[in-house]
Amino acid sequence: LGGVDPRGHAIADATDAALLGALAIAGREDAERWGTERARVAFVAMGRYGGRECSYASDADVIALHEPVGGASDSEAAASATAIVNRVKKLLGSATSQLGIVVDLDLRPEGKNGPMSRTIASHEEYAQRWASTWERQAAVRARPIGDGELAQAARSLFESMAYRQVSESEVRDIRLLKARMENERLPRGTEPARHVKLGPGGLSDVEWTIQLIQMRHGREVEALRTSSTTDAIAAARDAGLLGASDAEILLNAWDLATRIRAGNTLATGRMSGVKLDVVPRDSAELGALAAILGYGSGGLTALEEDWLRAARQARGVMERTFWEQQ
């Protein structure tokens, strides 16, 4: 499913279908338990899942929202919503040991300490009073699943979080967080230049660069209000916020990094682990990856050179655009 397609649409679409199917089952079971429907639940896809850019190893990062129905009280609706969400997690996680979908709700307000699901009003209050800068940035990747009224309300909620005016102090917060990630998150013993996710010019650099542009200009440029990294880069280019050559550099690095991650999974059969995000040093592993990515004779050297060049160029764009270094 999906091959090494860098967009990851097929995996995200399949996850959407599974999630909506499990939600229908869980909602029906809860209504049967109480003799009436007490809560309507919607999921908002986040992160790479939100951008429809899933890899084979991606969890389904979501935030759950609900609304009371049938005259249910707020507490009754919250209890039913929690039960429905937990049932969805169980249904998808137990599909098979190999093919189950991990539904991850850790990006919700207050993380693991927060309620499993909130109403739109509760989430809106949280966003206005307590949401941190990183939560605003995460909202850029929000994509409500489905097209019901609750999903539409969620879309408006997350757009208002992501695209209100960004202050200079918030820009500093974003840059400080990125710097801290670069210092702390790279796995020990990993060569930074070969790490396609967290290394210089990797996925993180590309995504943080375009997300800052989106947050700064999304109020005025409607096309920037997208959870898709590639669509956002194209929109920034078309709006004159990113030069055509810089946009092409970011797209090339993002595409190659994503294809390398998918290729590593296909080459090794691994669904997790540090090696999925690294251009291999081992010649046999590198050869298998190069073959999957369509490199011919001499593919080992060509793949390495392509990645190092793409990453170096993407890092240069980030330094000029994100860090504003001349």
C-alpha positions as MATLAB code, in Angstrom:
seq = 'LGGVDPRGHAIADATDAALLGALAIAGREDAERWGTERARVAFVAMGRYGGRECSYASDADVIALHEPVGGASDSEAAASATAIVNRVKKLLGSATSQLGIVVDLDLRPEGKNGPMSRTIASHEEYAQRWASTWERQAAVRARPIGDGELAQAARSLFESMAYRQVSESEVRDIRLLKARMENERLPRGTEPARHVKLGPGGLSDVEWTIQLIQMRHGREVEALRTSSTTDAIAAARDAGLLGASDAEILLNAWDLATRIRAGNTLATGRMSGVKLDVVPRDSAELGALAAILGYGSGGLTALEEDWLRAARQARGVMERTFWEQQ';
ca = [
       0.000    0.000    0.000;
       1.568    3.253   -1.121;
       4.953    1.867   -2.262;
       7.500    4.636   -1.764;
       5.080    7.414   -2.740;
       6.392   10.399   -0.761;
       2.932   11.877   -0.273;
       1.629    8.988    1.853;
      -1.958    9.691    0.792;
      -2.929    6.035    0.425;
      -1.908    5.155    3.984;
      -3.678    8.213    5.414;
      -6.835    7.532    3.422;
      -6.899    3.902    4.568;
      -6.433    5.059    8.168;
      -9.299    7.548    7.761;
     -11.590    4.786    6.531;
     -10.615    2.465    9.384;
     -11.044    5.219   11.965;
     -14.479    6.238   10.686;
     -15.577    2.603   10.571;
     -14.425    1.963   14.131;
     -16.084    5.203   15.257;
     -19.407    4.095   13.774;
     -19.183    0.754   15.595;
     -18.169    2.322   18.905;
     -20.886    4.977   18.684;
     -23.564    2.389   17.964;
     -22.412    0.214   20.873;
     -22.517    3.152   23.289;
     -26.006    4.152   22.130;
     -27.213    0.572   22.607;
     -25.749    0.517   26.110;
     -27.677    3.613   27.204;
     -30.706    3.189   24.990;
     -29.962    6.489   23.234;
     -27.109    8.385   21.636;
     -25.475   10.633   24.239;
     -22.446   12.003   22.376;
     -21.335   12.603   18.822;
     -17.566   12.264   18.386;
     -15.222   13.545   15.680;
     -11.497   13.011   15.253;
      -8.967   15.576   14.072;
      -5.871   14.093   12.441;
      -2.610   15.728   13.536;
       1.050   15.689   12.548;
       2.048   13.741    9.466;
      -1.288   11.942    9.563;
      -2.992   15.331    9.494;
      -0.983   16.255    6.416;
      -1.845   12.939    4.713;
       1.903   12.238    4.717;
       1.975    8.966    6.647;
       4.857    6.539    6.545;
       4.420    2.817    7.115;
       5.487    3.279   10.745;
       3.267    6.297   11.500;
       0.846    6.289   14.417;
      -2.572    7.850   13.929;
      -2.075   11.061   15.934;
      -5.517   12.498   16.627;
      -7.464   14.827   18.901;
     -11.031   13.843   19.824;
     -13.906   16.319   20.061;
     -17.537   15.687   20.985;
     -20.912   17.325   21.452;
     -23.841   16.205   23.640;
     -26.910   14.885   21.832;
     -30.322   13.564   22.805;
     -30.625   15.779   25.867;
     -27.547   14.278   27.536;
     -25.838   16.338   30.221;
     -22.261   17.501   29.747;
     -20.973   14.837   32.139;
     -22.980   12.075   30.446;
     -21.739   13.142   27.019;
     -18.140   13.297   28.259;
     -18.409    9.800   29.733;
     -19.833    8.400   26.503;
     -17.235   10.208   24.382;
     -14.436    8.770   26.513;
     -15.896    5.278   26.188;
     -16.271    5.670   22.419;
     -12.691    6.894   21.965;
     -11.279    4.068   24.079;
     -13.339    1.554   22.108;
     -12.006    2.954   18.817;
      -8.439    2.588   20.101;
      -9.107   -1.013   21.072;
     -10.837   -1.920   17.807;
      -8.027   -0.554   15.645;
      -5.127   -1.602   17.838;
      -6.251   -5.221   17.989;
      -6.787   -5.731   14.248;
      -3.687   -7.942   14.074;
      -0.297   -7.792   15.723;
       1.204   -6.558   12.446;
      -1.534   -4.405   10.950;
      -3.150   -2.730   13.935;
      -3.359    1.072   13.927;
      -1.994    2.846   16.997;
      -4.369    5.710   17.818;
      -2.301    8.284   19.730;
      -4.115   11.097   21.578;
      -1.081   12.588   23.352;
      -1.323   15.865   21.392;
      -4.641   16.715   23.064;
      -4.782   19.666   25.491;
      -2.917   18.813   28.705;
      -1.585   15.643   27.072;
      -2.028   12.399   28.988;
      -3.336   14.351   31.983;
      -6.168   15.942   30.014;
      -9.626   14.581   29.208;
      -9.790   12.086   26.354;
     -12.259   14.297   24.489;
     -13.449   17.889   24.788;
     -16.345   19.877   23.409;
     -15.597   22.572   20.834;
     -16.324   25.234   23.471;
     -13.952   23.641   25.987;
     -11.166   23.307   23.431;
     -11.706   26.896   22.294;
     -11.432   28.170   25.863;
      -8.230   26.176   26.343;
      -6.809   27.558   23.089;
      -7.535   31.152   24.088;
      -6.327   30.938   27.678;
      -3.634   28.299   27.974;
      -2.433   26.949   24.623;
       1.336   27.171   24.195;
       3.109   28.311   21.041;
       3.959   24.734   20.058;
       0.261   23.815   20.285;
      -0.546   26.669   17.920;
       2.116   25.362   15.553;
       0.702   21.830   15.814;
      -2.701   23.229   14.798;
      -1.252   24.001   11.353;
      -1.286   20.236   10.721;
      -4.850   19.673   11.975;
      -7.222   17.954    9.538;
     -10.747   17.070   10.728;
     -11.793   13.634    9.482;
     -15.161   13.485    7.772;
     -17.473   16.286    6.713;
     -20.134   16.497    9.415;
     -21.074   19.643   11.322;
     -18.742   18.770   14.198;
     -15.825   18.317   11.793;
     -16.587   21.680   10.196;
     -16.643   23.351   13.606;
     -13.313   21.694   14.409;
     -11.834   23.057   11.178;
     -12.772   26.613   12.164;
     -11.407   26.083   15.678;
      -7.979   24.875   14.572;
      -7.652   27.475   11.824;
      -8.304   30.218   14.369;
      -5.583   28.721   16.590;
      -3.001   28.422   13.844;
      -3.571   31.590   11.866;
      -4.213   34.432   14.265;
      -1.532   37.124   14.413;
       1.862   35.737   15.441;
       3.868   37.893   17.830;
       7.640   38.265   17.701;
       7.859   36.561   21.096;
       6.046   33.557   19.627;
       8.482   33.503   16.701;
      11.322   33.449   19.240;
       9.592   30.598   21.085;
       9.365   28.577   17.872;
      13.028   29.146   17.073;
      14.124   28.269   20.606;
      12.115   25.048   20.507;
      13.639   24.101   17.150;
      17.139   24.761   18.477;
      16.434   22.623   21.537;
      15.129   19.796   19.366;
      18.293   19.871   17.286;
      20.406   19.586   20.437;
      18.359   16.961   22.264;
      16.344   14.723   19.944;
      18.912   13.333   17.531;
      19.593    9.720   18.633;
      22.976    9.245   20.265;
      25.611    7.819   17.945;
      23.747    8.832   14.785;
      25.522   10.816   12.075;
      23.438   14.002   11.767;
      24.040   14.314    8.025;
      22.546   10.850    7.423;
      19.442   11.311    9.604;
      16.684   12.232    7.154;
      14.185   13.299    9.812;
      16.112   15.318   12.392;
      19.435   15.987   10.674;
      20.357   19.224    8.859;
      18.103   19.678    5.840;
      15.850   16.792    6.850;
      12.093   16.572    7.269;
      12.077   18.619   10.461;
      13.947   21.512    8.849;
      11.633   21.604    5.837;
       8.445   21.335    7.887;
       9.388   23.941   10.498;
      10.435   26.353    7.761;
       7.117   26.205    5.930;
       5.042   26.095    9.121;
       6.533   29.379   10.308;
       5.630   30.936    6.953;
       2.100   29.549    7.309;
       1.664   30.943   10.810;
       2.970   34.360    9.804;
       0.996   34.753    6.588;
      -1.934   32.316    6.750;
      -4.340   35.059    7.851;
      -3.853   36.880    4.553;
      -3.082   33.997    2.174;
      -5.900   31.450    2.259;
      -3.966   28.855    0.232;
      -1.451   28.586    3.084;
      -4.153   27.203    5.389;
      -3.414   23.600    4.559;
      -2.134   20.672    6.597;
      -0.078   19.439    3.622;
       3.617   20.326    3.642;
       3.956   20.161   -0.125;
       0.781   22.154   -0.791;
       1.938   24.807    1.678;
       5.340   25.105   -0.014;
       3.618   25.545   -3.383;
       1.253   28.148   -1.903;
       4.158   30.091   -0.370;
       5.938   30.047   -3.727;
       2.835   31.226   -5.596;
       2.287   34.032   -3.063;
       5.865   35.265   -3.460;
       6.782   34.320    0.112;
       9.306   31.715   -1.042;
      11.461   31.881   -4.145;
      10.815   29.307   -6.860;
      14.280   27.772   -6.525;
      14.022   27.629   -2.719;
      10.604   25.982   -2.970;
      11.998   23.386   -5.368;
      14.897   22.690   -2.999;
      12.558   22.154   -0.032;
      10.236   19.911   -2.043;
      13.140   17.835   -3.341;
      14.629   17.292    0.131;
      11.231   16.506    1.644;
      10.347   14.036   -1.123;
      13.687   12.226   -0.985;
      13.690   12.018    2.827;
      10.179   10.589    2.828;
      11.023    8.060    0.104;
      14.138    6.979    2.030;
      12.059    6.323    5.163;
       9.515    4.281    3.214;
      12.291    2.471    1.352;
      14.013    1.522    4.605;
      10.797   -0.072    5.842;
      10.364   -2.060    2.629;
      14.041   -3.072    2.539;
      14.268   -4.242    6.155;
      10.713   -5.157    7.120;
      11.102   -2.979   10.222;
       8.158   -0.875   11.364;
      10.067    1.018   14.054;
      13.568    1.873   15.167;
      16.252    4.487   14.588;
      17.460    2.915   11.340;
      14.258    3.812    9.503;
      15.294    7.476    9.551;
      18.922    6.972    8.492;
      20.689    6.570    5.154;
      22.471    3.251    5.851;
      26.242    2.952    6.083;
      26.144   -0.810    5.542;
      26.666   -1.459    1.832;
      24.122   -4.301    1.669;
      21.418   -2.220    3.360;
      22.265    0.827    1.253;
      22.194   -1.291   -1.901;
      18.758   -2.670   -1.061;
      17.463    0.830   -0.372;
      18.940    2.197   -3.599;
      17.345   -0.605   -5.617;
      13.915    0.026   -4.080;
      14.223    3.733   -4.868;
      14.997    2.981   -8.504;
      18.723    3.676   -8.647;
      20.590    1.633  -11.229;
      24.243    0.615  -11.319;
      26.306    2.729   -8.978;
      23.169    3.456   -7.038;
      24.835    3.333   -3.626;
      27.068    6.303   -4.322;
      24.396    8.178   -6.269;
      21.826    7.845   -3.479;
      24.262    9.066   -0.835;
      25.325   12.001   -2.971;
      21.738   12.902   -3.831;
      20.728   12.963   -0.175;
      23.739   14.916    1.074;
      23.289   17.507   -1.666;
      19.519   17.811   -1.137;
      19.944   18.143    2.633;
      22.738   20.709    2.340;
      20.642   22.859    0.018;
      17.516   22.559    2.191;
      19.485   23.567    5.271;
      20.649   26.647    3.409;
      17.048   27.614    2.659;
      16.118   27.117    6.295;
      18.988   29.274    7.523;
      17.879   32.120    5.253;
      14.127   31.727    5.751;
      13.535   30.295    9.236;
      16.582   31.644   11.072;
      16.778   34.721    8.800;
      20.535   34.430    8.455;
      22.029   36.188    5.444;
];
